[in-house]
Amino acid sequence: MKESVRTGKASLVILATDASDGTKRWVTRLAEMHAVPVLEQHTKNELGDSLDHTPKAVLAVLNRHFASGIIEKSSLQVPLKTADLNRTRQ
């Protein structure tokens, strides 16, 4: 996740609601520095189960169209970051 955010490959970061406070601060800061929207939803178990995997505190969505759909469905209020997403990831 870290590398995909830093290199501009991540279009969205999904953060588990039960992630540690330290993880939440670190991920939020990293995403803000690189203008990547953060959606805090679902538990670590739910995120891991959605991938048929072990619990995950953080996921990076790389496909910008998929990320845009998730943002729209979640009613995430990130107008500036969504605009940045569409402009910089084309």
N, C-alpha and C positions, 0 to 999 in steps of 0.2 A: 504494500500500500504506500509506504513512504516514498519509494522510488517512483512509482507511477504518478504521485502528486507532484513531486519535485520536477519530473521531466515533462509535465504537462499532458501526460497520457490519461490521467483520471479526470472524469467529467463530473463525478459526484462521489462523496464519501458517506457511507452509512455507518453510524455509530450506535452501538447497542446501548439501551437505556440503563443497563446494569453494569456498564464498563466502569472501571475505577475512575475516581475524580482526576487522578494524574493522567490517565489515558485520555480522558475527555479534554482536559486542558491542552495536552500536547497535540492531539489530532486537530482540535479546533484551531489552534495557533498555526500549525503547519498548513492547513487548508486555507485559512484566511490569507496567509502570506502568498499563496499561489492562486488566489481567487477561485477556489473550488468550493462549491456549496456543500454543506454538511447537513445531513438529515439524521436526527436522533430518534430512532424508532426500533421497536422490537428488542427482545432480550438476546443475550449471547447464544443461548440454546436455539432460539428461533432462527437467528441468522445462520448458525451452523447447520441446522436441520434443513433449511431451504437449499443448501448446497450439498446435502448428503454428506456432511462433514462434522468434525468436532466443533464445539462452541467457538464462535468468533466474536470478538469485541468490535472489530472494524472491518468493513469491506470497501473496496474501491470499485466503482463502476467505470469501465473504460469506454464503452460505446456511448457516444454523445446523444444519440436518438433514444436509446434505452434510458439514459439518465434523465433526459428531458421529460419522458413519459412518467418516470417515477416522481419527478418533482411536481408535475402537473397533478398526478393522482393524489399526492400527499398534501397538497395545498401548502407547500413550503413557500414561505414568503421571502424570496431572494431575488427581487427584480433586477438589481444591479448585477449580481453574480450570474443570473440566468442570461442576461444580455452579454456579459463577458463570455459565458460558456458558448453561446451561439456565434459570437464574433471570432473568438480565438481558436476554436476547435474545428473550424470548417475544413 
